[in-house]
Amino acid sequence: MAERLQLLNDKVQIRSKGEYAKTKKQRTLRKKICNMIEKDMMPISMVDGGGFCDLMHLMEPSFNISSRATITTRLEARYKKAAELNAQLRAQSVALTTDCCSNLK
């Protein structure tokens, strides 16, 4: 187990708490990882897997993989936002008003 963790740390730096995505590409990658986990119903622990780390290192060597806790927090925030939007869309009634003026003589 220790060898595997050392291998992961050698190939890909695990993002520590408080670090920020430094580039637009890294922010996009993090968003796409969350999309993949959400759409394909993948386990969040996938981000700790050796195969996933190897793939990400090949695709973007400078990419710092987010931890499971960070991914979980992001997915929970996405769920909460979607639930709020869904509640708004299911409103029983909607009130529309207009303010019209005419300049007819």
HELIX and SHEET records of a PDB file:
HELIX    1   1 ALA A    2  LYS A   11  1                                  10    
HELIX    2   2 LYS A   24  ASP A   40  1                                  17    
HELIX    3   3 ILE A   44  ASP A   48  5                                   5    
HELIX    4   4 GLY A   50  MET A   59  1                                  10    
HELIX    5   5 ARG A   68  LEU A   89  1                                  22    
END                                                                             
